Amino acid sequence: MHDVIDNRDRQRFELVEHGQTAFADYRTQGDKIILSHVEAPIGLRGTGAAARLMEGVLSIVRDRGLKVSPICEYALAYMKRHPEFADLQA
């Protein structure tokens, strides 16, 4: 499990690596989390940080018994590449 946290005040999941924060903005709608934007800072791009962030986000979603609606292109592509998370897609 990666160290992804839910920063509810900012409505985003965060993963801090090497002093930089990758994040996934979200909003909730009932029992669904809508992922609107995933971003890794330039210093983390190409390191797999965004993928580790998504893995952590989807693990949190699963643990909470929720579904996810990825409207961000990266989040949608990640879920298509990882069928083990298909059951979470709303």
N, C-alpha and C positions, 0 to 999 in steps of 0.2 A: 504494500500500500504506500502510495506517495503522500507527501505532506500537503495535501490540498486542503485549504480551509474555506469555509463559507463565510465571507465577510458580508453579513446581512445588512449592515449599515450602508454599504456601497452597492448592494445587490450584485455581487460578483464572487465567483470562486477564484481563489488565488493559489499560486504555487511559486514560492520564492526559491531561487537557485542562484548561487554566486552573487548574492546581493541584488538580484533583479527579479521582478515580479511578472510572471505570465498570468493572464486572467481571462475569465469567461464571464461576460455580463449576462445577467438573466433577469427574468421577471416570473412571478408565479401566477398561475391561473388555475384555481381549484387544486387538483392533485397533479398538476402538470407544471414542469419547469420549462420555460421557453428560453433557449440559448440564442441570444441575439448577436453576440460578437465574441470571438476568441482572438486573443492577441498575445504574442511573445515579443519582448523587446528585441531590438536588433542584435544585441549581444548574446541572446539565447536562440536566435533563429538557426536552424540547421543542427541543433543539438538534441532534438527530440523532446524539448520541454513542452511544447504544445500538446504532443501526444500523451506525455505523462500527465499533464493537466487534465486532458479529456478522460483518461483512464480513471483518475481520481474523482472527477466530477460524476462520471457515470456510476462509480462505486457508491458514492454518497447518495445519488438518486435511487439506486437499487436498495441500499440500506434503509432508506426512508419510505420505501414502498410507493414511490412516485413514478411518473412517466416523464419523458423529455420530448420536447418539440424543437429540433434544431433548425433555426432559420438562418443561422450563419453558415456560409458555404463550407468553411473548414469543418465545423462540427458535423454537418450533414455528410461530408465526404469521409470523415473519420468513422462515423457510424456505419456507412456502407462498406468500408474496408474491414470492419470488426463485427462480424455477424453474431459474436457472443453477446453483443449488447442490443440485438434487434428487438428483444422482448421489451425493452424500455421505451422504444419509440412510440410516441402518441400519434 
